[in-house]
Amino acid sequence: MSFSSLALDKSLTDAIKELGYEIPTPIQQQAIPEILAGKDIMAGAQTGTGKTAAFALPILQQLTKYTDALRPIRALVLTPTRELAQQVYKNFVSYAEYTHLKIAVAYGGVSINPQLSAMEKGVDILIATPGRLLDHIEKGSVDLSQLQTIVFDEADRMLDMGFKNEINRVLARLPSKRQTLLFSATFDDAIFKLSKTLLNDPTLIEVNERNTAATQVEQLVYTVDSDRKREITSYLIGSKNWHQVLIFTRTKQMADALAKEMCKDGIPTQAIHGDKSQGARERVLAEFKQGKTRALVATDVAARGIDIIDLKYVINYELPYVAEDYIHRIGRTGRAGNSGLAISLMSPKEEWLLEAVEKVLDSALLQQWLPGFEPDLTKQNQPTKRSNKGKQQARNKALGIKPKKKRR
């Protein structure tokens, strides 16, 4: 199947041909015709499978027929993070190269004034994060009354980050008659519950077995004492001469500390997380893509939207508290059909986190020792049993969710 067989406008096929797109990916083959037919979609697709084009191309196709000089917003894409918003925006702009459509992006952490200027000139398609979108709505710079299509990109992550209230506030501003597209890398009860409130008789598309990790990624788990994780990380990168290595930690503090110590090991490393300004995050990411930075330490939120096609190595310095985040993490590599390697470093006390990941994957990951970094069995590093309450508290802390005060 070719893109021309999907009945796309020539302006779109010319643009994607210049981008090197030849054959639609499975998610594109299944989603594009359904979206063009006006159906609501609930799609499960891993990162790197071409999901942005799967919803961007049919949206652009649907809007090319409009020539309204006032340019009311007809399509909205909601993303959980600014990095992902930027990535989706760039893709839309590339695909729309030979169309008359105007596309804008709105996210927090930067001045709202340039965004206000863009809105004043008229926008056909808006890509936004929930918080900044609500800022625009309150200022009266965004009117969604004529919206035709809304996309929830990485909907699972939006729920993890606590955007449910913001989503409800946005929904209250939308026309009741609209097309809704929900894309998620993982499906759980929360996603299905959300889909029932958003979608009307949706078409379910799953190009992979539910909640599976990227198939092109080799997954290794090294059991190692927690106080030797930094040492083994620097050893792997240095001894194997790896470049462009993405490393995940659970907290901003650990990201900063690890980057600092790895620099002392001779590995040029920087950290990226939510406490850094948008300008600093963009600069760090640009230097990583250019190869000036050998390793990038990131938290889960900050890493969303990092799109490097040939990224080969991901290291889980700490396993995530939210097991589904493991799939998103290793999905940063093995993109666009390329192979990748994902290494998880697990101390004996973190086995409960690995068990949660394996439950989501519905498969066991082989634990092994790296020669020279075997765990010290004389230490009392036995697996820590945690109650469900303790696990939930740990996850909430990682996500920045404050405990509710008890009523007296």
C-alpha positions as CSV (number, residue, x, y, z in Angstrom):
1,M,0.0,0.0,0.0
2,S,1.2,3.5,-0.9
3,F,0.2,6.9,0.5
4,S,-1.5,7.7,-2.8
5,S,-3.8,4.8,-2.3
6,L,-5.1,6.5,0.9
7,A,-6.8,9.2,-1.2
8,L,-4.7,12.0,0.2
9,D,-4.4,15.3,-1.5
10,K,-1.4,15.8,-3.8
11,S,-0.2,18.7,-1.7
12,L,0.2,16.3,1.2
13,T,1.7,13.4,-0.7
14,D,4.2,15.7,-2.3
15,A,5.3,17.0,1.2
16,I,5.6,13.5,2.8
17,K,7.5,12.2,-0.3
18,E,10.1,15.0,0.3
19,L,10.3,13.8,3.9
20,G,11.2,10.3,2.8
21,Y,7.8,8.7,3.5
22,E,7.2,5.9,1.1
23,I,5.0,3.2,2.6
24,P,2.4,3.9,5.3
25,T,3.1,2.2,8.7
26,P,0.4,-0.2,10.1
27,I,-1.1,2.5,12.3
28,Q,-1.3,4.9,9.3
29,Q,-2.8,2.3,7.1
30,Q,-5.6,1.6,9.6
31,A,-6.2,5.0,11.1
32,I,-6.2,7.3,8.1
33,P,-9.2,5.8,6.2
34,E,-11.2,5.7,9.4
35,I,-10.5,9.3,10.3
36,L,-11.2,10.4,6.8
37,A,-14.6,8.6,7.1
38,G,-15.3,10.9,10.1
39,K,-15.2,8.1,12.7
40,D,-14.0,8.5,16.3
41,I,-10.8,6.5,17.0
42,M,-9.3,4.8,20.0
43,A,-5.8,3.8,18.8
44,G,-3.0,2.0,20.6
45,A,0.4,2.7,19.1
46,Q,3.9,2.7,20.4
47,T,6.1,5.8,19.9
48,G,8.1,5.6,16.7
49,T,5.3,3.9,14.8
50,G,4.3,7.0,12.8
51,K,1.2,7.8,14.9
52,T,1.5,11.6,14.5
53,A,1.2,11.3,10.7
54,A,-1.7,8.8,11.3
55,F,-3.9,11.6,12.6
56,A,-2.2,14.7,11.2
57,L,-2.5,13.7,7.5
58,P,-6.3,13.0,7.5
59,I,-6.9,16.2,9.6
60,L,-5.0,18.3,7.1
61,Q,-6.9,16.5,4.3
62,Q,-10.2,17.4,5.8
63,L,-9.3,21.0,6.3
64,T,-7.9,21.8,2.9
65,K,-11.4,22.4,1.6
66,Y,-11.9,25.4,3.9
67,T,-10.8,28.9,2.8
68,D,-12.4,31.0,5.6
69,A,-10.4,34.2,6.0
70,L,-11.3,34.3,9.7
71,R,-9.7,30.9,10.3
72,P,-11.6,29.6,13.3
73,I,-9.8,26.8,15.0
74,R,-11.2,23.6,13.5
75,A,-8.7,21.0,14.9
76,L,-7.1,20.8,18.3
77,V,-4.3,18.4,19.4
78,L,-3.8,18.1,23.2
79,T,-0.4,16.8,24.4
80,P,0.8,16.2,28.0
81,T,4.1,18.1,27.7
82,R,5.6,21.0,25.9
83,E,8.3,18.9,24.3
84,L,5.7,16.7,22.7
85,A,3.6,19.7,21.6
86,Q,6.7,21.1,19.8
87,Q,7.4,17.8,18.1
88,V,3.8,17.4,16.9
89,Y,3.7,21.1,15.8
90,K,6.9,20.6,13.7
91,N,5.4,17.5,12.0
92,F,2.2,19.3,11.2
93,V,4.1,22.2,9.7
94,S,6.2,19.8,7.6
95,Y,3.1,17.9,6.3
96,A,1.2,21.2,5.5
97,E,4.1,22.7,3.5
98,Y,2.1,23.0,0.3
99,T,-1.3,23.8,1.8
100,H,-2.8,27.2,2.9
101,L,-3.4,26.0,6.4
102,K,-2.2,27.9,9.4
103,I,-0.9,25.9,12.4
104,A,0.0,27.2,15.9
105,V,1.4,25.8,19.1
106,A,0.7,26.8,22.7
107,Y,2.5,25.6,25.8
108,G,3.6,27.0,29.2
109,G,7.0,27.9,30.5
110,V,7.4,30.7,27.9
111,S,5.8,34.1,27.3
112,I,2.2,33.9,26.1
113,N,2.5,37.1,24.0
114,P,3.9,35.5,20.8
115,Q,1.2,32.9,21.0
116,L,-1.5,35.6,21.4
117,S,-0.1,37.3,18.2
118,A,-0.4,34.0,16.3
119,M,-4.0,33.5,17.5
120,E,-4.9,37.0,16.3
121,K,-3.8,36.2,12.8
122,G,-6.1,33.2,12.6
123,V,-5.3,29.5,13.2
124,D,-6.8,26.4,11.5
125,I,-5.0,23.8,13.7
126,L,-3.8,24.3,17.3
127,I,-1.4,22.0,19.2
128,A,-1.5,22.7,22.9
129,T,-0.9,21.5,26.4
130,P,-4.0,21.6,28.6
131,G,-2.8,24.3,31.1
132,R,-1.7,26.8,28.5
133,L,-4.8,26.1,26.4
134,L,-7.0,27.1,29.4
135,D,-5.0,30.2,29.8
136,H,-5.8,31.2,26.3
137,I,-9.5,30.3,26.7
138,E,-9.7,32.5,29.8
139,K,-8.0,35.4,28.0
140,G,-10.5,35.0,25.1
141,S,-7.7,34.4,22.6
142,V,-9.0,30.9,21.7
143,D,-12.5,30.0,20.6
144,L,-13.3,26.4,20.2
145,S,-17.0,26.8,19.2
146,Q,-16.3,25.7,15.6
147,L,-14.0,22.8,16.4
148,Q,-14.5,19.8,14.3
149,T,-11.7,17.4,15.5
150,I,-9.9,17.0,18.8
151,V,-6.9,14.6,19.3
152,F,-5.8,13.4,22.7
153,D,-2.1,12.4,22.0
154,E,-0.5,10.1,24.6
155,A,-3.8,10.1,26.6
156,D,-2.4,7.7,29.2
157,R,0.3,10.1,30.1
158,M,-2.2,13.0,30.4
159,L,-4.1,10.9,33.0
160,D,-0.9,10.0,34.8
161,M,0.0,13.7,35.1
162,G,-3.3,14.5,36.6
163,F,-4.9,16.5,33.7
164,K,-8.4,15.0,34.1
165,N,-9.8,18.2,35.6
166,E,-8.2,20.3,32.8
167,I,-9.6,17.9,30.2
168,N,-13.1,18.2,31.6
169,R,-12.8,22.0,31.5
170,V,-11.7,21.9,27.8
171,L,-14.5,19.5,26.9
172,A,-17.0,21.9,28.3
173,R,-16.0,24.4,25.6
174,L,-16.3,22.0,22.7
175,P,-19.2,21.5,20.3
176,S,-21.1,18.3,21.2
177,K,-20.9,17.2,17.6
178,R,-17.2,16.6,16.8
179,Q,-14.8,13.9,15.9
180,T,-12.6,12.7,18.7
181,L,-9.3,10.8,18.3
182,L,-7.6,9.2,21.3
183,F,-4.1,7.8,20.9
184,S,-2.3,6.0,23.7
185,A,0.7,3.7,24.0
186,T,-0.9,1.8,26.8
187,F,-4.5,0.8,27.6
188,D,-5.7,0.4,31.2
189,D,-9.0,0.8,33.1
190,A,-8.5,4.6,33.4
191,I,-8.1,5.0,29.6
192,F,-11.2,2.9,28.8
193,K,-13.2,4.9,31.4
194,L,-12.0,8.1,29.8
195,S,-12.8,6.8,26.3
196,K,-16.5,6.2,27.3
197,T,-16.9,9.9,28.1
198,L,-15.1,11.2,25.0
199,L,-15.8,8.9,22.1
200,N,-18.9,8.0,20.2
201,D,-19.0,4.5,18.8
202,P,-15.3,4.5,18.3
203,T,-13.2,2.3,16.0
204,L,-10.6,0.4,18.1
205,I,-7.2,0.1,16.5
206,E,-4.4,-1.8,18.0
207,V,-1.3,-2.4,15.8
208,N,0.5,-4.3,18.5
209,E,-0.6,-6.6,21.3
210,R,-1.9,-4.4,24.0
211,N,0.7,-2.7,26.3
212,T,3.6,-4.3,24.5
213,A,7.0,-2.7,24.4
214,A,8.6,-1.7,21.1
215,T,9.4,-4.9,19.2
216,Q,12.7,-3.7,17.8
217,V,14.1,-3.0,21.3
218,E,16.4,-5.5,23.1
219,Q,15.7,-5.4,26.8
220,L,18.3,-6.3,29.5
221,V,18.0,-6.1,33.3
222,Y,21.2,-5.9,35.3
223,T,20.9,-6.5,39.1
224,V,23.4,-4.2,40.8
225,D,23.8,-2.6,44.2
226,S,22.2,0.9,44.2
227,D,25.5,2.6,45.2
228,R,27.2,1.2,42.1
229,K,24.6,2.2,39.5
230,R,26.4,5.4,38.5
231,E,29.6,3.4,38.1
232,I,28.1,0.8,35.9
233,T,26.3,3.4,33.8
234,S,29.6,5.3,33.1
235,Y,31.4,2.0,32.5
236,L,28.8,0.8,29.9
237,I,28.9,4.1,28.0
238,G,32.7,4.5,28.1
239,S,33.8,0.9,27.5
240,K,31.4,0.4,24.6
241,N,31.9,3.8,23.2
242,W,28.2,4.6,23.2
243,H,27.0,8.1,22.1
244,Q,23.5,9.6,22.5
245,V,22.4,7.6,25.5
246,L,19.1,8.6,27.2
247,I,19.1,7.8,30.9
248,F,15.9,7.9,33.0
249,T,15.6,8.7,36.7
250,R,12.5,9.1,38.8
251,T,13.3,12.6,40.3
252,K,14.7,15.9,39.2
253,Q,17.2,15.8,42.0
254,M,18.6,12.5,41.0
255,A,18.8,13.6,37.3
256,D,21.0,16.6,38.3
257,A,23.2,14.6,40.7
258,L,23.8,11.8,38.2
259,A,24.7,14.2,35.4
260,K,27.2,16.0,37.6
261,E,28.9,12.7,38.7
262,M,29.0,11.3,35.2
263,C,30.8,14.5,34.0
264,K,33.4,13.7,36.6
265,D,33.7,10.3,35.0
266,G,34.6,11.9,31.7
267,I,31.2,11.4,30.1
268,P,29.7,14.8,28.9
269,T,26.3,14.6,30.4
270,Q,23.4,17.0,31.0
271,A,20.1,16.8,32.7
272,I,16.6,17.8,31.5
273,H,13.6,18.1,33.8
274,G,10.6,20.3,34.6
275,D,12.5,22.7,36.9
276,K,14.6,24.0,34.0
277,S,13.4,26.9,31.9
278,Q,12.0,26.1,28.4
279,G,15.0,27.8,26.8
280,A,17.4,25.7,28.9
281,R,15.5,22.5,28.0
282,E,15.6,23.3,24.3
283,R,19.3,24.1,24.4
284,V,20.1,20.9,26.3
285,L,18.0,18.8,23.9
286,A,19.6,20.5,20.8
287,E,23.1,19.8,22.1
288,F,22.2,16.1,22.7
289,K,20.8,15.8,19.2
290,Q,23.9,17.4,17.8
291,G,26.2,15.0,19.7
292,K,27.8,17.6,21.8
293,T,26.3,15.9,24.9
294,R,27.1,12.2,25.1
295,A,24.4,11.3,27.7
296,L,21.1,13.0,28.6
297,V,19.6,12.3,32.0
298,A,15.8,12.9,32.0
299,T,12.7,12.5,34.1
300,D,9.7,10.9,32.6
301,V,7.8,14.1,32.0
302,A,10.7,16.0,30.4
303,A,11.5,13.1,28.0
304,R,8.1,13.1,26.4
305,G,8.6,14.4,22.9
306,I,12.2,13.6,22.6
307,D,12.2,12.3,19.0
308,I,15.6,11.1,17.7
309,I,15.1,8.5,15.0
310,D,18.5,6.8,15.4
311,L,18.7,6.9,19.2
312,K,20.0,3.4,20.1
313,Y,20.5,3.3,23.8
314,V,18.1,3.9,26.8
315,I,19.1,3.2,30.4
316,N,16.6,3.0,33.2
317,Y,18.8,4.2,36.0
318,E,15.8,3.8,38.2
319,L,12.7,1.8,37.3
320,P,9.6,3.9,37.2
321,Y,6.9,3.9,39.9
322,V,4.3,3.9,37.2
323,A,4.9,0.6,35.4
324,E,3.4,1.9,32.1
325,D,6.1,4.5,31.9
326,Y,8.6,1.7,31.2
327,I,7.0,1.3,27.8
328,H,7.2,5.0,27.0
329,R,10.8,5.1,28.2
330,I,12.1,2.3,26.0
331,G,10.0,3.5,23.2
332,R,12.4,6.4,22.8
333,T,14.7,3.9,21.0
334,G,13.8,1.4,18.3
335,R,11.9,4.0,16.3
336,A,10.9,4.0,12.7
337,G,11.9,0.3,12.4
338,N,15.4,0.8,13.8
339,S,16.8,-1.5,16.5
340,G,17.6,-0.3,20.0
341,L,18.9,-1.4,23.4
342,A,17.2,-0.7,26.7
343,I,19.0,-1.5,29.9
344,S,17.4,-1.4,33.3
345,L,19.5,-1.2,36.4
346,M,17.7,-2.8,39.4
347,S,18.9,-3.0,43.0
348,P,17.6,-6.0,45.0
349,K,15.2,-3.7,46.8
350,E,13.6,-2.6,43.6
351,E,12.3,-6.1,42.5
352,W,8.7,-5.0,43.3
353,L,9.0,-2.4,40.6
354,L,10.3,-4.9,38.0
355,E,7.4,-7.2,38.9
356,A,4.9,-4.4,38.2
357,V,6.6,-3.8,34.8
358,E,6.5,-7.5,33.9
359,K,2.8,-7.5,34.8
360,V,2.1,-4.7,32.3
361,L,4.2,-6.4,29.7
362,D,2.7,-9.8,30.5
363,S,6.2,-11.3,30.2
364,A,9.2,-11.8,32.3
365,L,12.5,-9.9,31.8
366,L,15.7,-11.9,32.3
367,Q,17.7,-10.6,35.3
368,Q,21.5,-11.0,35.0
369,W,24.7,-9.8,36.5
370,L,27.4,-7.8,34.6
371,P,30.8,-9.2,35.4
372,G,32.6,-6.9,37.8
373,F,29.4,-5.4,39.1
374,E,27.8,-8.4,40.8
375,P,25.6,-7.4,43.8
376,D,27.2,-7.9,47.2
377,L,25.2,-10.7,48.7
378,T,26.7,-10.1,52.1
379,K,24.7,-6.9,52.4
380,Q,21.1,-7.2,53.7
381,N,19.7,-6.2,50.4
382,Q,16.7,-8.4,50.4
383,P,13.7,-7.4,48.3
384,T,11.5,-5.0,50.1
385,K,7.9,-6.0,50.4
386,R,5.6,-3.0,50.1
387,S,1.9,-2.7,50.9
388,N,-0.4,-1.5,48.1
389,K,-0.8,1.7,50.1
390,G,3.0,2.2,50.2
391,K,3.3,1.6,46.5
392,Q,0.6,4.1,45.8
393,Q,2.2,6.7,48.0
394,A,5.5,6.1,46.1
395,R,3.8,6.6,42.8
396,N,2.0,9.7,43.9
397,K,5.2,11.2,45.2
398,A,6.9,10.5,41.8
399,L,4.0,12.2,40.0
400,G,3.9,15.2,42.3
401,I,0.4,14.3,43.6
402,K,0.0,15.7,47.1
403,P,-2.0,13.5,49.6
404,K,-5.5,14.7,50.4
405,K,-6.1,16.2,53.8
406,K,-8.4,14.2,56.0
407,R,-11.6,15.8,57.1
408,R,-12.1,16.2,60.8
